[in-house]
Amino acid sequence: MRHLAFLRIYQPLEKLPARIQNLAQAATKLSRADIEAEAAERLNRRLRPESDSTFPSTSAPPIVRVLEMTDPFGQVQQFFHVEYLARAAFESTTIRRKYYDDKLYKRLVPQQQLDTFEKISELQADAGLISRPISSFFMDLWTVPLQWLAMFGGPDEPHGLNTVTEDIVNGTTVIRRIRETNSIMSRLGQLTILMHHYGPDGPKHPYNKNLHAMQSWIRNFHRIGSVEGLVELDYGALSKYAWPDSAGKLLEEGHDVLLRMYRLDDEMEMEDPENYTGLPPAMLEQAADIMRRKYQAAIDVWDSIRRYENAN
């Protein structure tokens, strides 16, 4: 099993293209283990030495994953993620590019195949099967970006879903985290405010920029007032190294310091709004420095995990 991590958006059935809905309904009769076994088999088939191409067949149907949640009224809702393999293969080339020199990369990823799959991706968009500018997933190799981890931290929302599941795929334990878009949008909104006002470098810090990017992406699938989707963080084979989530814990320690600054700032301003000049600069600098150090420590965790990549 390859060491890829995925961040997926799941949507209600009615949000899917009409021609995909039958496939989605059929997927509800399969177990998650069956679906992941099929996805793994397709990948392994393409990566075998005798394979003609590392790209998926254009005739292969998409992989459809299903999640369920019970709403506050006790009704079970189903959500679906459709993985269009041509688009996934095309987008994954940016990941592959980092790990090969020019000569080997051109052998593994011929330009003709890239052009072909880019055209297929465009045709899928023209047919309304996928959104041209907006993907319903992200993936990364040998790392889980810190902004992904941040979305699953903090306190749970009332009636919100924030679960951890464990599954076995090809003999490998896989950890997945699931949270609904309502809670994640609330979480990202809070974090961007904290980082903007109390974090290191304010809005210029790369972590803050990445949080804003996540917020903008999820907003495309989210409508206020109802559960419009679920977000799944799939650690894949990285579960062996990434769970329990020590990098996320370090981030949360930094977030908690900024939250204390926010609450103290708010409380003091309410006591004497006319004369309040703000928290002492030394206190703000200390809080920002703690967040900076916790962020760097979380990065160091993943740098350590990526060392296993060289051994693989």
N, C-alpha and C positions, 0 to 999 in steps of 0.2 A: 504494500500500500504506500503510495507516494505521500511525501510530507507537505501536503498542501492544506492550508486553512481556508475556510469559506465563510463569507458573511452573506446570508441570503434573505431576501424579502419574500414573505408568503402573503398572498392576497385571497380574498373571497372568490368563490367560483365565478360570480357574475362579473368580476373585473378581468377575467381571462378572455382572450379572443374566442368567439363562438366555436370555431373549428377545433379548438383545443379542449373544450369543456368535456367532450366525451372521453378523451384520454385521461383527463383529470379525475372524472368519476370512476373510471376503471381502476385508477391507481388507489382509490380508497379501499379496494378489496385486497390489496397487497400489504404485507408487513413492511415496516421501514427496513428491516434486515434484507428482505427480498429486493427492494428497490436499490439499496446500496450495493448488494451483491451484483446486480445487473450493471450498475454504473462502474463498479470496479472491474468487472469482466470486460466491459467494452474498452476501458482504459488499458488493461493488461494486454488485450488482444492487439491494440494498436502499437504497443511498445515491445512486442515480441521481435526477436531478431529477424524472423522470416516475414515480418509485416512489410507490405509495400509502401505504407504511408503512416506517419504518426497522426495524421488528421482523421477525424471520424467520417464515416460514410454519410453522404448527403441524404441517403434514403432512410437512415436510422431515425426513428421517432424520438422526440425529446424525452428526457428523464423527468418524471413528474413526482415530486415529493409532497407529502400531505402531513399537516399538523392539525391537532384539534385543541380547542380550549372551551371551557365552560364559562359563559358570561355571568354577570351578577344576578341574572334572573333564572339561572339554572339551565339555560339552553346551551346545547353543544354546538359550536360553530366549527366549520372546517375551513382551512386555509391551504393554498397551493403555491408551490414554487415550480416553475417550468424552466428547465435547464436546456436551452437550445445549444446543441453540441458544436455546431459550426461557429456560432458566436463565441462560445467559450474557448474553442481552439484558436480562433483568430486573436482574441484578447490575451490569451496566455502567452503569446509570443513576446510580449514586453517583459514578462517574467523570465522566459528562457534566455532572452538577449543578454541579461546580466551575467550569465554563468558560462558563456562560451566565447572563444575568440572568433574573429570574423570568418575565418576559413571553415571551422567546424560548424558554426551557426548556419552558414549558407548551405552546408551539406544537409543538416538536420531540418532546416526550414527553407526550402527552395522558394525563391521569389514568385515563381509561377503558382505554387500552391497558396501562398499568401494572397496573391491577387484573386485567385479563384474563390477563396473563402471570404474575402472582403466583398466580392460581388454577391455571394450567397447571403451574407449578412444583410446587404442592402436590399436584396429581393425579399427577404423575410420582413424587413421593415416596411417595404412597399405594400406587402400583403397584409400588414396590420398584425403580424404575429409577434413582433417585438418592437420596442421603441428605439428609434435610431439613436437619439442622444443619451438615453437613460438605460443603463443595464440594471437588471434586478438582482445582481450579485457582484461581489468582489472576491478575489482570491489572492493569496500570497503564498510564497514558497519559503519554508523554514522560518516563518515568523508570523506572529499575530500582531498587527499594528496596534499601538497603545490606544488610539481613539476607538478601536473596536471594543477593547476591554472596558474602557470608561463607560460605555453605554449600558453595561450590565451591573454597574456599581450603585452605591447609594441605597437609601431605604426603599422598600417596596411601596408602590402606590396602592391605595385602597382598592380592592377588587382587581388589582393588576396581576399579571402573570409574569413570573420570573423564576424559571425552573432550570434545573440541571438534569440532564438525562445521560445514561451510559448505555452503550450498545457495543456489540462485537461485530466487526467487519473484517472478513478474511483473517480471523484469528487475532485481530488487533483491537484493543479497547479504545473506543472513541467517545469523547465527551462533547456534548452539545449543550449550549445555553440558549434559552428561548425567552423573549420578552416582547410584549405588545408595543406597537408604535406609539401609543399614547404616553406610556411611561418613559420610553426612550426619548421622545421629543421633549418631555418635561425635564428629564435628566440632562440632556444636551444644552437646553436653554439655561439651566442653572449653572452648569460648568463653564459655559462661554462667558456668562456674567462674572463669575468668580475669577476666571483667568484674565478677563479684560481689566477689571478694577484692582485686583490684588495679586495676580500672578506675575512671574518674571517677564519683563519686556512687554507686558500688557498685550494688546492685539497683535503685536509683531512676532510673538513666540510661535514657532512652528506647530507646537501642540495645540494652541488655540486656533490656528488656521485649519488644522486637520479636524478639530471638533466642529468648526463652522461648516466644513465640507461635508461631514457626515450629516449634519442637520439639514443642509440643503438637499442632499440625496434622499433622505427619508421623507422629507416634505413632499416629494413627488408621489408618494404612495400613501399619504396620510391625510385624513380629514378630521378636524376637531369635532368631538361630540359622539363618536362611535369608534369601535375597534375596527380599523380599516386594514390592519395587517399585523403580522408577527415578524420579528427579526430573529434569525437563528445564527449563532456563532458556532461553527463546526470546526473543532480543533483538528479533526482528522487524526492521522498517525502522530501528530505533535502532542496528542493527549499524554503520551508517555513522559514527555519532558515539561509540559506546560500546566499540568494539573496535579496538585492544587495550584491555583493561579497566584504565584508570588509576585509577578510583575504588577498585576492588577491591585494586589494588596498594598504595594508601595505607592501606587498612584492614589489610592483611597486615603492613605495617611496624609499625603500632600493636600488633597482636596479638603479634608477635614480641617486642616489648619486655615485654609482660605475661607472656609465656611464660618469658622469662629470669628475671623476678622470681619466678615460681612455682618454677622449678627451683632457683634460688639459695636461696629460702626453705626448700625441702624438704631441700636438701643440708646447710644449716647446722643445721637442726633435728635431723637424723640424727646429726651430729657430737657434739652436746651437748644432748640433749633436756631434761635437767633444768634447765639454766641459760639456755636459749635464750629470749630475750624478743621475738624477731621482728626483721624488717628495720628499719633506721633510717627514721623517718618522712619525712625529707627525700628518701630514695631512693624510697619509695613514692609520695610526692607528685609527684616528677619523672616516674615511669613513668606515673602516672595523667594527668598533664598532656600527655605525649607522645601518649597514646591519644586524649585529648580533641582535640588539634590535628589528628591524623591523621583522626579521624572528621569534624571540621569541614571539612577539606580535601577529603574524599570527597564531602561534601554540596555543597561549592562546585563540584566537577566537574559534578554533575548540575544545579545551578543554571545553570551556563554552557550546558549542553546544552539546557535548557528554554527558553533564549532563542530558539532556532531555532523554537520553537512559535509565537512571536508573528509570525515571518516566514512561517508556513504558514497 
